[in-house]
């Protein structure tokens, strides 16, 4: 994370998310010797931007207003009002790498809930969790420990029968998960890498399994299996299988090669031609529980709907929506929720003729940078990563109560840094260049012009055939180019704007209209920058360069050899220089010649960011693997834990007397406090600013 922006008008923070960070839980329920975090009531709340990635949706069959939502960071959310609003519910795993693609309620005993997980970092790893008390406590199923579970189904005729598909085969329990057996041949060359499971609604001995290659079927509970590939293009990843609840002979299967339908219980499939070949990644199929002729297909190019049992499909959302799950309310089939990448939950009350975001309380975004407007402290700008057309920059004008996307002109770019200049202009550093916000046109315009000076040598006067040819003094020619690379961080100081990029250091004297710069002493891959007055420091993952004249000249810092990975660099109010690194926090009082390893109150490793809180007259630090904000009120000599948030933090600043923090996967969160507490912080340095 970058240090606090110290422009006259704006303040903020920037950071880069690291997927391997470990979440520290507030509370643990220890069952089967495994810790399952349970979130207690916290003084910290999510404030957005709302939306992001949703992997799965599941409802309580006896109370469809109760819905669970799974994410790609091991987090479970719940809604008690049919998806109108959400709250964080549980976290599974010891890190943030579990993908929750499968959630199931027992229809006869809805207090029994199953959640299956697989690891995005170690694909062969995963777990199966079960609750018998409606989610208040959870057990990790020992037999399924460490299995990468990609599919799960409860038998309609007997929900005590639970079947799961993992990378190493198919497994089944007939007693609600107490005991398990493998029902696919161990070590089978083909029945592995199970991506989808379906159980015949009338005969639980009939199981369909879709693999990364082709579909398979057993009719005797796994004693024998046979391939059901007739009509299916060879080498097709089978993402989803559904069986008609009224006629089990009708089976639909989606694959990377398209959607297939069988009317012979899988013995022969026919490819459905209603969906264009480009929408070949159909992640989920769902049938309307009240009308078997209505079939939904969630694809990587939008949601499609069939009204004639799959004969024809039409797309009912824009093509840039990526659909992970579809949930149809059994009481009202016109009420449909869809789980998407980047846009969160979309809800419809008219069978998807119209739909709108339904993400109140849910944010699963990677916020990379935050700036509080210097003239209006209720206005906050947030840049996000990995959300393409649905990301970029978000703005709130009421301290996070409501957010609006403000990304026109960015063309789906990731935003790594936002800075407000001394004149109040907004600049955004992206994965492909720098952009400046045009408030008149309400859009971002390129601001990446680089001027490179080319010296043209002087020509002396000379005689040619007796004639005197006038000379020419030396001059400079300016070559224009575009900075179309990743801009990792920007800062404003002394009327200048500075940028660290993957191709060097750049500065602008004209609010971003033009830039000058490049590599420094053969160093070009800069990940962080900090500026205060005329002092500027830039960092690579292994080195730091320091300038005391606004970037005119540079000197290398003497980084200890045991520092293997630098995260951020910060210049503190006392002009001390701070590094956050895999090996902890380091402080220098001589521009990097000598360093102290600061561990008094800070974690000894993976301190991720240090911010300057001028109003609170303190430094604020966050570290990977903790939910804490650390503070120092004596220029960093000693640190204490200011608060524990319950979130995986990436940086925190003082925001109108509150702590405002960016998280790894939950957007922005803010600490709630009394007016007295906020006044005490704000009055620490009257008239000061972060």
C-alpha positions as CSV (number, residue, x, y, z in Angstrom):
1,X,0.0,0.0,0.0
2,X,1.2,3.5,-0.7
3,X,1.7,6.1,1.9
4,X,-0.8,8.9,2.5
5,X,-1.3,11.4,-0.3
6,X,0.0,14.7,1.0
7,X,-1.4,17.1,-1.5
8,X,-2.8,20.4,-0.3
9,X,-6.4,19.4,-1.2
10,X,-6.5,15.6,-1.1
11,X,-5.5,12.8,1.1
12,X,-5.7,9.1,0.4
13,X,-4.0,5.7,0.3
14,X,-3.1,3.2,-2.3
15,X,-2.1,-0.5,-2.2
16,X,-1.8,-3.6,-4.1
17,X,-3.7,-6.7,-3.0
18,X,-1.7,-9.9,-2.2
19,X,-3.9,-13.0,-2.5
20,X,-1.9,-15.1,0.0
21,X,-2.7,-12.9,3.0
22,X,-4.0,-14.7,6.0
23,X,-7.2,-13.6,7.7
24,X,-7.1,-13.3,11.5
25,X,-10.5,-14.3,12.9
26,X,-12.1,-12.7,15.9
27,X,-13.6,-15.9,17.3
28,X,-13.1,-19.5,16.6
29,X,-15.4,-22.5,17.1
30,X,-13.2,-25.5,17.5
31,X,-14.8,-28.7,16.1
32,X,-12.8,-31.7,14.9
33,X,-9.7,-29.7,15.8
34,X,-10.3,-27.2,13.0
35,X,-10.9,-23.5,13.5
36,X,-13.9,-22.0,11.8
37,X,-14.0,-18.2,12.3
38,X,-17.3,-16.7,13.4
39,X,-17.7,-12.9,13.1
40,X,-18.8,-11.2,16.2
41,X,-20.5,-7.8,16.3
42,X,-17.8,-5.3,15.4
43,X,-17.6,-1.6,15.5
44,X,-16.3,-1.7,11.9
45,X,-18.8,-1.7,9.0
46,X,-18.4,-2.2,5.3
47,X,-19.2,1.0,3.4
48,X,-18.6,-0.1,-0.2
49,X,-18.2,0.2,-3.1
50,X,-20.9,-2.5,-3.2
51,X,-20.8,-5.4,-5.5
52,X,-18.0,-7.6,-6.7
53,X,-17.6,-11.4,-7.2
54,X,-20.3,-13.8,-6.1
55,X,-19.8,-17.5,-6.6
56,X,-22.9,-19.2,-5.3
57,X,-26.4,-18.6,-4.0
58,X,-28.6,-21.0,-1.9
59,X,-31.9,-20.5,-0.1
60,X,-33.6,-22.1,2.9
61,X,-36.4,-24.3,1.3
62,X,-38.7,-23.6,4.2
63,X,-37.9,-19.9,4.3
64,X,-36.7,-18.7,0.8
65,X,-36.2,-15.2,2.3
66,X,-33.1,-16.7,4.0
67,X,-30.3,-16.8,1.4
68,X,-26.6,-17.7,1.7
69,X,-24.0,-16.2,-0.6
70,X,-20.5,-17.7,-1.2
71,X,-17.4,-15.8,-2.4
72,X,-14.0,-16.6,-3.7
73,X,-12.3,-15.6,-0.5
74,X,-13.8,-18.1,1.9
75,X,-16.6,-15.7,3.0
76,X,-20.2,-16.5,3.5
77,X,-22.8,-13.7,3.5
78,X,-26.5,-14.1,4.4
79,X,-29.7,-12.3,3.6
80,X,-32.9,-12.5,5.7
81,X,-35.0,-10.4,3.3
82,X,-34.8,-12.4,0.0
83,X,-31.6,-10.7,-1.1
84,X,-32.6,-7.1,-0.5
85,X,-29.6,-6.7,1.8
86,X,-26.7,-8.8,3.0
87,X,-24.4,-9.2,6.1
88,X,-21.2,-11.0,6.6
89,X,-21.9,-14.4,8.2
90,X,-18.9,-16.8,8.3
91,X,-15.4,-17.3,7.0
92,X,-14.1,-20.7,6.1
93,X,-10.4,-21.8,6.0
94,X,-7.3,-20.4,7.5
95,X,-6.7,-17.9,4.7
96,X,-8.6,-16.1,2.1
97,X,-8.1,-18.7,-0.7
98,X,-11.2,-20.8,-0.4
99,X,-13.7,-20.6,-3.2
100,X,-17.3,-21.4,-2.0
101,X,-19.0,-22.6,-5.2
102,X,-21.4,-25.0,-3.5
103,X,-23.9,-24.3,-0.7
104,X,-26.8,-26.6,0.2
105,X,-29.7,-26.6,2.7
106,X,-31.2,-29.9,3.8
107,X,-34.8,-29.5,2.6
108,X,-36.2,-31.7,5.4
109,X,-34.0,-30.1,8.1
110,X,-32.9,-26.6,6.9
111,X,-30.8,-26.1,10.0
112,X,-28.4,-28.6,8.4
113,X,-26.3,-26.7,5.9
114,X,-23.3,-27.8,3.8
115,X,-20.6,-25.6,2.3
116,X,-18.0,-27.0,0.0
117,X,-14.7,-25.3,-0.8
118,X,-11.7,-25.5,-3.0
119,X,-8.5,-23.5,-2.8
120,X,-7.6,-21.0,-5.5
121,X,-4.0,-21.2,-4.5
122,X,-3.6,-24.9,-4.1
123,X,-6.1,-26.5,-6.5
124,X,-5.8,-29.9,-5.0
125,X,-6.8,-28.6,-1.6
126,X,-10.3,-27.9,-0.1
127,X,-12.8,-28.9,2.6
128,X,-16.5,-29.7,3.3
129,X,-18.2,-27.9,6.2
130,X,-21.5,-28.7,7.9
131,X,-23.7,-26.9,10.3
132,X,-26.6,-28.5,12.3
133,X,-27.8,-25.3,14.0
134,X,-28.6,-23.0,11.1
135,X,-25.0,-21.8,10.7
136,X,-24.3,-20.7,14.3
137,X,-21.5,-23.4,14.5
138,X,-19.8,-25.4,11.9
139,X,-17.9,-28.7,11.7
140,X,-15.3,-29.6,9.2
141,X,-16.0,-33.1,7.8
142,X,-12.8,-35.1,8.6
143,X,-13.2,-37.6,5.7
144,X,-13.3,-34.8,3.2
145,X,-10.4,-32.9,4.7
146,X,-8.0,-31.5,2.0
147,X,-10.2,-32.5,-0.9
148,X,-10.7,-29.9,-3.6
149,X,-14.5,-30.1,-3.9
150,X,-16.0,-28.6,-7.1
151,X,-19.6,-30.0,-7.0
152,X,-22.2,-31.1,-4.5
153,X,-25.8,-32.4,-4.6
154,X,-28.4,-33.6,-2.1
155,X,-30.8,-36.2,-3.3
156,X,-34.3,-34.9,-3.7
157,X,-35.8,-38.2,-2.6
158,X,-33.6,-38.5,0.4
159,X,-31.5,-35.4,1.4
160,X,-29.5,-37.5,3.9
161,X,-27.7,-38.7,0.8
162,X,-25.0,-36.2,0.0
163,X,-22.8,-36.6,-3.1
164,X,-19.7,-34.5,-3.8
165,X,-17.3,-34.3,-6.7
166,X,-13.7,-33.5,-6.1
167,X,-10.6,-33.5,-8.2
168,X,-9.8,-37.1,-7.0
169,X,-13.3,-38.6,-7.6
170,X,-16.9,-38.9,-6.4
171,X,-17.8,-39.4,-2.8
172,X,-21.1,-40.1,-1.0
173,X,-22.6,-40.0,2.4
174,X,-26.0,-41.7,3.3
175,X,-26.2,-40.3,6.8
176,X,-26.1,-36.5,6.3
177,X,-22.3,-36.4,6.2
178,X,-21.3,-38.4,9.2
179,X,-19.7,-41.2,7.2
180,X,-18.5,-41.3,3.6
181,X,-17.4,-43.7,0.9
182,X,-15.8,-43.3,-2.4
183,X,-18.2,-44.3,-5.2
184,X,-15.9,-43.7,-8.1
185,X,-13.0,-46.1,-8.9
186,X,-9.9,-45.0,-7.1
187,X,-7.2,-43.9,-9.5
188,X,-9.5,-44.0,-12.5
189,X,-7.9,-42.4,-15.5
190,X,-11.1,-40.6,-16.5
191,X,-13.5,-40.3,-13.5
192,X,-11.5,-37.5,-11.8
193,X,-11.5,-33.7,-11.9
194,X,-15.2,-33.7,-11.2
195,X,-16.8,-30.3,-12.0
196,X,-20.5,-31.1,-11.8
197,X,-22.8,-33.6,-10.0
198,X,-26.5,-34.3,-10.5
199,X,-28.6,-37.0,-8.7
200,X,-31.8,-38.4,-10.2
201,X,-34.7,-36.8,-8.3
202,X,-36.5,-40.1,-8.0
203,X,-33.7,-42.7,-7.7
204,X,-30.6,-41.6,-5.7
205,X,-28.6,-44.5,-7.0
206,X,-28.5,-42.7,-10.4
207,X,-25.7,-40.1,-10.4
208,X,-24.3,-38.0,-13.2
209,X,-20.7,-36.7,-12.9
210,X,-19.3,-34.1,-15.3
211,X,-15.5,-34.0,-15.5
212,X,-12.9,-31.8,-17.2
213,X,-13.1,-34.2,-20.1
214,X,-16.6,-35.7,-20.5
215,X,-19.7,-36.8,-18.5
216,X,-20.1,-40.1,-16.7
217,X,-23.1,-41.9,-15.1
218,X,-23.7,-44.6,-12.6
219,X,-27.1,-46.3,-12.1
220,X,-26.1,-48.4,-9.1
221,X,-24.7,-46.0,-6.6
222,X,-21.2,-46.1,-8.0
223,X,-20.6,-49.9,-8.4
224,X,-20.4,-49.4,-12.1
225,X,-19.9,-46.4,-14.3
226,X,-20.2,-45.7,-18.0
227,X,-19.3,-42.9,-20.2
228,X,-22.2,-40.9,-21.6
229,X,-20.4,-39.0,-24.3
230,X,-22.6,-39.9,-27.3
231,X,-23.4,-36.6,-29.0
232,X,-21.0,-34.6,-27.0
233,X,-17.9,-33.1,-28.6
234,X,-14.8,-34.9,-27.3
235,X,-12.7,-33.3,-24.6
236,X,-15.5,-31.1,-23.2
237,X,-15.3,-29.6,-19.7
238,X,-18.7,-30.3,-18.2
239,X,-19.6,-27.4,-16.0
240,X,-23.2,-28.1,-15.0
241,X,-25.7,-30.9,-15.2
242,X,-29.4,-30.6,-14.3
243,X,-32.2,-33.2,-14.4
244,X,-35.8,-32.4,-15.2
245,X,-37.6,-32.7,-11.8
246,X,-40.8,-33.9,-13.6
247,X,-39.1,-36.2,-16.2
248,X,-35.7,-37.6,-15.1
249,X,-35.1,-38.8,-18.7
250,X,-34.5,-35.2,-19.7
251,X,-31.0,-34.1,-18.8
252,X,-29.2,-30.9,-19.7
253,X,-25.4,-30.6,-19.6
254,X,-23.3,-27.5,-20.2
255,X,-19.7,-27.7,-21.4
256,X,-17.0,-25.6,-22.9
257,X,-18.3,-26.8,-26.3
258,X,-21.9,-25.7,-25.7
259,X,-25.1,-26.8,-24.1
260,X,-26.4,-30.3,-24.6
261,X,-29.8,-31.9,-24.0
262,X,-30.7,-35.6,-23.7
263,X,-34.1,-37.1,-23.6
264,X,-32.8,-40.6,-23.0
265,X,-31.3,-40.1,-19.5
266,X,-27.9,-39.3,-21.0
267,X,-27.6,-42.1,-23.5
268,X,-27.7,-39.7,-26.4
269,X,-27.1,-35.9,-26.3
270,X,-28.0,-33.3,-28.9
271,X,-26.2,-29.9,-28.9
272,X,-28.5,-27.0,-28.5
273,X,-27.9,-24.4,-31.2
274,X,-29.7,-21.5,-29.7
275,X,-26.7,-20.0,-27.9
276,X,-23.9,-18.6,-30.2
277,X,-20.6,-20.4,-30.2
278,X,-18.9,-17.5,-28.6
279,X,-20.9,-18.1,-25.4
280,X,-19.4,-21.5,-25.0
281,X,-18.6,-21.1,-21.3
282,X,-21.9,-21.9,-19.7
283,X,-21.1,-22.1,-16.0
284,X,-24.5,-22.9,-14.7
285,X,-27.9,-24.3,-15.8
286,X,-31.0,-23.8,-13.7
287,X,-34.6,-25.0,-14.2
288,X,-37.6,-23.1,-13.1
289,X,-39.0,-25.2,-10.2
290,X,-42.6,-24.4,-11.2
291,X,-42.2,-24.7,-15.0
292,X,-39.8,-27.2,-16.4
293,X,-40.0,-25.5,-19.8
294,X,-38.1,-22.5,-18.4
295,X,-34.4,-23.1,-18.3
296,X,-31.7,-20.5,-17.5
297,X,-28.2,-20.7,-18.8
298,X,-25.6,-18.6,-17.0
299,X,-22.6,-18.0,-19.3
300,X,-19.4,-15.9,-19.5
301,X,-21.4,-13.8,-22.0
302,X,-24.5,-13.1,-20.1
303,X,-27.7,-14.9,-18.9
304,X,-29.8,-16.7,-21.4
305,X,-33.3,-18.0,-21.0
306,X,-35.4,-20.7,-22.8
307,X,-39.2,-20.9,-22.6
308,X,-39.4,-24.1,-24.6
309,X,-37.3,-26.6,-22.6
310,X,-34.1,-25.7,-24.3
311,X,-35.1,-25.6,-28.0
312,X,-34.3,-21.9,-28.2
313,X,-32.5,-19.5,-26.0
314,X,-32.4,-15.7,-25.9
315,X,-30.0,-13.5,-24.0
316,X,-31.7,-11.4,-21.3
317,X,-28.7,-9.5,-19.9
318,X,-25.9,-7.6,-21.5
319,X,-23.1,-9.8,-22.9
320,X,-20.4,-8.5,-20.6
321,X,-22.0,-10.1,-17.5
322,X,-20.3,-13.3,-16.2
323,X,-22.9,-15.5,-14.5
324,X,-21.8,-18.0,-11.8
325,X,-25.2,-19.0,-10.4
326,X,-28.9,-18.6,-10.8
327,X,-31.5,-18.8,-8.0
328,X,-35.2,-18.9,-8.7
329,X,-37.6,-18.3,-5.8
330,X,-39.9,-21.4,-5.5
331,X,-42.8,-19.2,-4.2
332,X,-42.5,-16.7,-7.1
333,X,-40.6,-17.9,-10.2
334,X,-40.6,-14.4,-11.5
335,X,-38.2,-13.5,-8.6
336,X,-34.8,-14.5,-9.9
337,X,-31.3,-13.7,-8.4
338,X,-28.1,-14.2,-10.3
339,X,-24.6,-14.3,-9.0
340,X,-22.0,-12.5,-11.1
341,X,-18.4,-11.7,-11.4
342,X,-17.8,-8.0,-10.6
343,X,-21.4,-6.9,-10.4
344,X,-22.4,-8.9,-7.3
345,X,-26.0,-9.9,-7.1
346,X,-28.6,-8.9,-9.7
347,X,-32.3,-9.3,-8.8
348,X,-35.4,-9.4,-10.9
349,X,-39.1,-9.5,-10.0
350,X,-40.3,-10.1,-13.6
351,X,-38.5,-13.2,-14.8
352,X,-35.4,-11.2,-15.8
353,X,-37.2,-8.8,-18.1
354,X,-35.7,-6.1,-15.9
355,X,-33.1,-6.4,-13.2
356,X,-31.1,-4.3,-10.8
357,X,-28.1,-4.6,-8.5
358,X,-29.1,-5.9,-5.0
359,X,-25.8,-5.6,-3.1
360,X,-26.7,-3.5,0.0
361,X,-24.2,-4.7,2.7
362,X,-22.2,-6.8,0.2
363,X,-18.8,-5.6,-1.1
364,X,-16.3,-8.1,-2.5
365,X,-14.0,-5.6,-4.2
366,X,-10.3,-5.1,-4.2
367,X,-9.9,-1.4,-3.4
368,X,-6.4,-0.3,-4.5
369,X,-6.4,3.4,-3.7
370,X,-8.5,5.9,-1.8
371,X,-8.5,9.7,-1.8
372,X,-10.6,11.9,0.4
373,X,-11.4,15.2,-1.4
374,X,-9.6,18.1,0.2
375,X,-12.4,20.6,-0.2
376,X,-15.3,18.3,0.7
377,X,-14.4,15.6,3.3
378,X,-17.6,13.7,2.6
379,X,-16.5,13.0,-0.9
380,X,-14.3,9.9,-1.3
381,X,-12.8,8.4,-4.5
382,X,-11.9,4.7,-4.6
383,X,-10.0,2.8,-7.3
384,X,-10.5,-0.9,-7.8
385,X,-8.8,-3.8,-9.4
386,X,-9.9,-6.7,-11.6
387,X,-13.5,-5.5,-12.2
388,X,-13.1,-4.4,-15.9
389,X,-16.1,-2.5,-17.1
390,X,-17.7,-2.7,-13.7
391,X,-14.7,-1.2,-11.8
392,X,-12.3,1.6,-12.3
393,X,-13.2,4.5,-10.0
394,X,-16.1,4.9,-7.6
395,X,-17.2,8.1,-5.8
396,X,-19.3,8.8,-2.8
397,X,-20.5,12.3,-1.8
398,X,-22.0,11.3,1.5
399,X,-19.2,9.4,3.3
400,X,-19.9,6.0,1.8
401,X,-23.7,5.9,2.2
402,X,-24.1,5.8,-1.6
403,X,-21.5,5.1,-4.3
404,X,-21.5,5.8,-8.1
405,X,-19.2,4.4,-10.7
406,X,-17.2,7.2,-12.3
407,X,-15.2,5.3,-14.9
408,X,-16.2,6.7,-18.3
409,X,-13.1,6.8,-20.5
410,X,-11.0,4.3,-18.5
411,X,-12.1,1.4,-20.8
412,X,-12.0,-1.2,-18.1
413,X,-8.5,-0.4,-16.9
414,X,-7.4,-1.3,-13.3
415,X,-6.8,1.7,-11.2
416,X,-3.8,1.5,-9.0
417,X,-3.6,5.0,-7.7
418,X,-5.6,8.2,-7.5
419,X,-4.1,11.6,-6.6
420,X,-5.6,15.0,-6.1
421,X,-3.3,17.7,-7.3
422,X,-2.6,21.1,-5.5
423,X,-5.2,22.6,-7.9
424,X,-7.8,20.0,-7.1
425,X,-7.6,18.0,-10.3
426,X,-7.9,14.2,-10.1
427,X,-5.4,11.9,-11.8
428,X,-5.7,8.1,-12.0
429,X,-2.7,5.8,-12.5
430,X,-3.9,2.6,-14.3
431,X,-2.4,-0.6,-15.7
432,X,-2.1,1.3,-19.0
433,X,-1.3,4.9,-18.5
434,X,-2.4,8.0,-16.6
435,X,-5.8,9.7,-16.9
436,X,-7.2,13.0,-15.8
437,X,-10.8,13.5,-14.8
438,X,-12.7,16.1,-16.8
439,X,-15.5,17.4,-14.5
440,X,-17.3,19.1,-17.4
441,X,-17.6,16.0,-19.5
442,X,-17.7,13.7,-16.5
443,X,-15.1,11.4,-18.0
444,X,-11.4,10.5,-17.8
445,X,-9.1,11.6,-20.5
446,X,-5.6,10.4,-21.3
447,X,-2.9,12.3,-19.5
448,X,0.1,10.2,-20.3
449,X,2.2,12.4,-22.7
450,X,5.9,12.0,-22.0
451,X,8.3,14.7,-23.2
452,X,11.9,13.5,-23.8
453,X,14.6,16.0,-24.5
454,X,16.8,15.5,-27.5
455,X,19.9,17.6,-27.6
456,X,21.0,19.0,-31.0
457,X,24.6,20.0,-31.1
458,X,25.8,23.5,-32.1
459,X,27.2,24.1,-35.6
460,X,30.1,26.5,-35.9
461,X,30.2,29.1,-38.6
462,X,32.2,28.1,-41.6
463,X,33.3,29.1,-45.0
464,X,32.2,27.2,-48.0
465,X,33.8,28.3,-51.4
466,X,34.6,31.6,-49.9
467,X,31.2,32.2,-48.5
468,X,30.5,32.4,-44.7
469,X,27.8,30.0,-43.6
470,X,26.3,31.0,-40.4
471,X,26.5,28.7,-37.4
472,X,23.8,27.5,-35.1
473,X,23.8,27.3,-31.3
474,X,22.9,24.1,-29.6
475,X,19.2,23.5,-28.9
476,X,16.8,21.0,-27.5
477,X,14.1,19.2,-29.3
478,X,11.2,17.6,-27.4
479,X,10.1,14.1,-28.4
480,X,6.5,13.2,-27.5
481,X,5.5,9.6,-26.5
482,X,2.8,8.0,-24.5
483,X,3.2,6.4,-21.0
484,X,1.1,3.3,-21.8
485,X,2.4,1.1,-18.9
486,X,1.4,0.3,-15.3
487,X,1.4,3.3,-13.0
488,X,1.8,1.8,-9.5
489,X,1.5,5.0,-7.4
490,X,1.3,8.7,-7.6
491,X,1.8,11.5,-5.1
492,X,1.5,15.3,-5.1
493,X,3.9,17.5,-3.3
494,X,5.4,21.0,-3.8
495,X,3.2,21.8,-6.7
496,X,4.5,18.7,-8.6
497,X,3.0,15.3,-9.3
498,X,5.2,12.2,-9.1
499,X,4.5,8.8,-10.4
500,X,6.2,5.4,-9.9
501,X,5.8,3.0,-12.8
502,X,7.0,-0.3,-14.2
503,X,9.2,1.7,-16.6
504,X,10.7,4.3,-14.2
505,X,10.0,7.5,-12.3
506,X,8.0,10.4,-13.8
507,X,7.0,13.9,-12.7
508,X,4.7,16.5,-14.0
509,X,4.9,20.3,-13.4
510,X,1.6,21.0,-15.2
511,X,-1.1,18.9,-13.4
512,X,-0.5,15.9,-15.6
513,X,-0.5,17.5,-19.0
514,X,3.0,16.3,-19.6
515,X,5.5,14.1,-17.9
516,X,9.3,13.7,-17.8
517,X,11.4,10.9,-16.5
518,X,12.5,7.3,-17.0
519,X,14.7,4.8,-15.3
520,X,16.9,5.8,-12.4
521,X,20.4,4.4,-12.3
522,X,19.3,1.3,-14.3
523,X,16.3,0.8,-12.0
524,X,13.0,1.0,-13.7
525,X,10.4,-1.4,-12.0
526,X,9.2,0.9,-9.3
527,X,6.3,-0.3,-7.1
528,X,5.9,2.6,-4.7
529,X,6.6,6.3,-4.1
530,X,6.4,8.8,-1.3
531,X,6.9,12.6,-1.4
532,X,7.1,15.3,1.2
533,X,8.3,18.8,0.3
534,X,11.3,18.3,-2.0
535,X,12.1,14.8,-0.7
536,X,11.0,11.9,-2.9
537,X,11.6,8.2,-2.4
538,X,10.8,5.4,-4.9
539,X,11.1,1.7,-4.3
540,X,11.5,-1.4,-6.3
541,X,10.8,-4.8,-4.7
542,X,14.5,-4.8,-3.6
543,X,15.8,-1.3,-3.7
544,X,15.1,2.3,-2.8
545,X,16.2,5.6,-4.4
546,X,16.0,8.9,-2.6
547,X,16.0,12.5,-3.9
548,X,16.1,15.7,-1.9
549,X,15.6,18.0,-4.8
550,X,12.2,16.9,-6.2
551,X,13.6,14.2,-8.4
552,X,16.4,16.1,-10.1
553,X,19.2,13.9,-8.6
554,X,19.1,10.6,-6.8
555,X,21.1,8.5,-4.4
556,X,20.5,4.8,-3.6
557,X,19.5,3.8,-0.1
558,X,21.6,1.1,1.6
559,X,19.0,-1.6,2.1
560,X,20.0,-4.4,4.4
561,X,20.8,-7.6,2.6
562,X,18.2,-9.6,4.6
563,X,15.3,-7.6,3.2
564,X,13.9,-9.7,0.4
565,X,10.7,-8.0,-0.6
566,X,9.7,-4.3,-0.2
567,X,6.0,-3.5,-0.2
568,X,5.8,0.3,0.4
569,X,7.9,3.4,1.2
570,X,6.7,6.3,3.4
571,X,8.2,9.7,4.4
572,X,7.0,10.6,7.9
573,X,6.5,14.2,9.2
574,X,9.9,14.1,11.0
575,X,11.4,13.3,7.6
576,X,12.3,9.8,8.6
577,X,12.1,7.2,5.9
578,X,10.0,4.0,6.4
579,X,10.0,0.8,4.5
580,X,7.4,-1.9,4.9
581,X,8.5,-5.3,3.8
582,X,8.2,-9.1,4.1
583,X,10.7,-8.8,6.9
584,X,8.8,-6.1,8.8
585,X,9.1,-2.3,9.2
586,X,12.4,-0.4,8.8
587,X,13.1,3.2,9.7
588,X,15.9,5.5,8.6
589,X,16.7,9.0,9.8
590,X,19.5,9.7,7.3
591,X,17.8,9.1,3.9
592,X,18.5,5.4,3.8
593,X,22.1,5.1,4.9
594,X,21.3,3.3,8.1
595,X,18.2,1.4,9.1
596,X,16.5,0.3,12.3
597,X,14.3,-2.8,12.3
598,X,11.3,-1.6,14.2
599,X,9.5,-4.4,16.1
600,X,8.4,-2.7,19.3
601,X,4.6,-3.4,19.0
602,X,4.7,-4.2,15.3
603,X,4.7,-7.7,13.8
604,X,8.2,-8.9,12.9
605,X,7.2,-9.7,9.3
606,X,4.8,-8.6,6.5
607,X,4.1,-5.1,7.7
608,X,2.3,-3.9,4.7
609,X,1.7,-0.2,4.9
610,X,2.4,2.8,7.1
611,X,0.2,5.9,6.7
612,X,0.6,9.4,8.2
613,X,-2.3,10.6,10.3
614,X,-1.6,14.3,10.7
615,X,-4.9,15.1,12.5
616,X,-4.3,12.3,15.0
617,X,-0.6,13.2,15.3
618,X,0.4,9.6,14.8
619,X,1.5,6.9,12.3
620,X,-0.9,4.1,11.3
621,X,0.3,0.7,10.2
622,X,-1.3,-2.5,8.9
623,X,0.2,-5.9,8.4
624,X,-0.7,-8.9,6.3
625,X,-2.2,-11.7,8.4
626,X,-3.8,-9.5,10.9
627,X,-7.1,-7.5,11.3
628,X,-5.4,-4.8,13.4
629,X,-4.5,-1.2,13.0
630,X,-1.3,-0.3,14.8
631,X,-0.5,3.2,15.9
632,X,2.5,5.1,17.1
633,X,2.4,8.5,18.7
634,X,6.2,8.9,19.2
635,X,7.4,9.0,15.6
636,X,7.4,5.3,15.3
637,X,9.7,4.3,18.2
638,X,6.9,2.2,19.8
639,X,3.6,0.9,18.5
640,X,0.4,-0.3,20.0
641,X,-2.8,-1.9,18.6
642,X,-5.3,0.8,18.1
643,X,-8.2,-1.5,17.1
644,X,-9.0,-4.9,15.8
645,X,-11.4,-4.7,12.8
646,X,-12.4,-8.3,11.9
647,X,-11.3,-7.6,8.3
648,X,-8.2,-8.4,6.3
649,X,-6.8,-4.8,6.2
650,X,-4.4,-3.2,3.7
651,X,-4.2,0.3,5.1
652,X,-6.0,2.8,7.3
653,X,-6.4,6.6,7.5
654,X,-8.1,9.1,9.7
655,X,-11.4,10.0,8.0
656,X,-13.4,12.7,9.8
657,X,-12.4,11.3,13.1
658,X,-13.1,7.7,12.1
659,X,-10.6,5.1,10.9
660,X,-11.2,4.3,7.3
661,X,-9.5,1.2,6.0
662,X,-9.1,-0.6,2.7
663,X,-9.4,-4.4,2.8
664,X,-8.1,-7.2,0.7
665,X,-11.5,-8.3,-0.5
666,X,-14.3,-6.4,1.3
667,X,-13.9,-2.9,-0.2
668,X,-13.7,-0.1,2.3
669,X,-14.6,-0.4,6.0
670,X,-15.0,2.2,8.6
671,X,-14.7,2.2,12.4
672,X,-17.7,3.5,14.2
673,X,-17.2,5.6,17.3
674,X,-18.8,8.2,19.6
675,X,-18.7,11.9,18.8
676,X,-16.5,12.4,21.8
677,X,-13.9,9.9,20.4
678,X,-14.0,11.5,17.0
679,X,-13.6,15.0,18.4
680,X,-10.6,13.9,20.5
681,X,-8.8,12.7,17.4
682,X,-9.7,15.7,15.2
683,X,-8.5,18.1,17.9
684,X,-5.2,16.5,18.3
685,X,-3.7,18.8,15.8
686,X,-6.3,21.7,15.2
687,X,-6.6,22.6,11.6
688,X,-4.5,19.6,10.6
689,X,-5.1,17.2,7.8
690,X,-4.2,13.6,7.1
